[in-house]
């Protein structure tokens, strides 16, 4: 084994009679041994530093592979048209009031998280349909993924910004203008540092709604009527092993 003891080499140097204090007239600069010893010392120290660096790298724990993404998704849209609009929006009142739209799926959700700029984004998009695809996202500011809250109310705007959207069969899409109006819901999160993955659930997330997906066409003339009448989207998602977006 290579001896990298710089102290021992220095002791060897100091023992040479021409650099001892009791030989003040020794010409240490012209000694043929001193440069050789110094070269050995410096070379050995450099090698030791390299070996320590390699050893430190080897001690870093590699990420364990996360398990497969698993999801359960449930969505129910409840459409309401207030009786006060019965005359001004007679068609909407007659055809939309009381209707529901439902989506349920297992392992048909695109999900990931993004960390950067001192915030964390958690994103979900249901993909069982090729055209009608709902999505929802949660943005946490001034946090890292390791600092995500364990359980919280989705209504807490000081903690999280919830955004949602929907794509439609006619090729158009709708998106909340900034943070959505959240009417209720509880979110539970758990971060696994070993696999760099997030698991948890979104329970009874209730959002204000202004479209009926099966009959939507752009432009959405009844949007304000549906929203002010109390139409809502109710979402529940359970998920395991949501990983960082590459």
N, C-alpha and C positions, 0 to 999 in steps of 0.2 A: 504494500500500500504506500502511496506517495505521502511523504512527510511534509505537510504544509505549515509547519510551525515557524512563523516569522520570528517569534521570540527566541527560538533555539538558534536560528541563523545569526541573529543579532548578538547573542551571547558568544557565538563562535568568533565573530568579528572583534568583539570587545576584548577577547582573550589575547589577541595578537599583540606582542610586546611593543610594536611600533605605533600603536594608537592608545596605549595606556597613559594615564596622567603622569606616571612617574618617569616617562620618556618624553619630556616636553619638546625635545629637539627632533623627534622623529618626523620624517618627511612623509606624512600620510598621503598626500596627493600623488606622490610618485610611487606608492607601494603597488606592486603588481597584484597583490592578493585582494586589496580592498575593492577595486572595480569588479572583480570576479564575484566576490561575496555579495556586493550590492545587486549585481545582475541576477544572481540566483534568488536573492530575497524578493526583488521586484517581480521576477517571473513567477515565483511560487505564489506570491500574493495575488497576482492577476489570475492564475489558474484556480486558486481557492475561491475567488469571487465568482468566477464562471461556474464552478461546481455548485456553489451556494445558490446561484440564480437558477440553475437547472433543477436543483432539488426543490426550490420553492415552487417552480412551475408544476413539477410532478405532484406536489401536495394538494393542488387545487382540485376540488371534487368536480368531475364532469357531470353534466345534467343527465339524469335518468330519462329514458324515453317515456313520454306520457302515454297513457292508454288511449284507445280510440275515442273519438268524440261521441258522446251519447246524449240524445235530447228527446224530450217529450214536449210537444207544442199543442196549445189549445187557444183558439181565438173565437170570440163571439161578438159580432157587431149587432147592436140593437138600434133600430131606426125609429125615430119619433118625429111626427109633424104636429105641432101644436094646433088645436082647433082654431086659434086666432088666424091661422093661415089658410083656413078651409076655402075661403073665397079667392084670395089673392094668389094662392098656389093650389088650385083645386086638383090638378093632376098629381102633384106630389102627395097631397093629403089622401087621395083615392088609391094611389098605387104603391106608396112607400111606407106610410104610417103603419107601425107594428111589425114590419118585416125584420128578419134576422139573417145574418150571414155567418156561417161557421166553417172553421178549418181546424182539423185535428191531424196530427202526424207524429210519427216516431222516427228519429234519426233522419229527418229531412230539413235540417236547419244548418245554414252556413253561420259559423260563429268564430269569432277571434277577438283578441284584445290588442291594442296599440298603446305603447308607453312612450312619451316624449313631451318636450316643452312643459315639463312639470305638471303633466296631467295624464290620466289613463282613460282610454275609450274602450268600452265593451259593446260589441255589435252582434246582432242576431238578425238573420233573414230566413224566412220560411220558403222552401224551394220545391214543394210538392207539385205546384203548378208551374207551367212554363211561362205564364203571362201574369197572373194575379199573385203578386208576391209581396206580403207585408214585411216590414222590418221595424226594428226598434233599437235605439242605442242609449247608452248611459255614459256620460262624461263626468269624471271626477277631477276637479282642479286642485292644485297644490298637494298632490299625493303621488306616491309611487305604487306599483302594483302590490308591493308588500304591505302597504298601508291602507288597503281597501277596507271599508267598514264591514264588520261581520254581518250585522242585520240593521236595516234602516227603512224608514218610510220613503217611498218613491215621491211623496209630496214635498219632501224637504229640499226646496230649491237652493238653500244655502250649501247643501252637500253635493247634489247631483243635478245635472241638466239632462232631462229625458227628451229625446227626439224620436219621431216616428214617421213612417211614410208607407206608400203603397204604389205598386205598378199595376197597370190596367191592360185589359185586352186590346184596347185601341192604340196601344203603344205609348200612351201618356203616363205620367206619374204625378203623385202628390207628395208633398213633404211639409212637415210643420215649419212655420217661419220662426226659427229659433227654438227655444225650449218649449215643449208641449205643455198644455194645461193638464196637469195630472190630478185626477179626482180621487185616487186611492191606490193602494198596493203596497206590498212589502217585498223587499229584496234581501236575500241571504247569499253571502259570498264567502268562499274559502280559497285562499291561495296556497298552492303547494310549491315551495321553493325548490324542492328536489327535482321536480319535473317542469317547473315554470309554467304551471297550468292553473286555471281557475275553475272551480265547480260551485254549484249553488242552485238557487231557484228564484223565480220571479212569480209571485203569487198575487192573483187578482189585480193586476195592473189595469186601472181604469182611466181611459183617455177620452177627451172630447172628440167627436167625430162629425165630419161634414160631407160624407159620400157613402153611397151604397154600391159596393164593389161590383155585383153582377150586372147592374144597369148603368154603370157610370159611363159618361162620354164627355169629352172636353168641348166647350167650357162647362164647368159645373155650376149651373144656374141656381140650384137648390141648396148650395153649400151653407150659406148663412142661415137659411131656414132650418136645416137639419141640426146645425150646431146649437143655435139658440133654443131649439125645441128640446134639447137634452139628449140627442143621439150620442151613443158612446161605444167605444171599443174596449173589450175586456180580454186581457192577455194573461196566460200563465205558461211559463217555460221552466222546465227543470233541465239541468245540463251538468255534464261531467267532462273534464279534460278539455276545456277551451284554452287553446294555446296562443302564443304570440304570433301576430301576423309577420311573415318573413318579408 
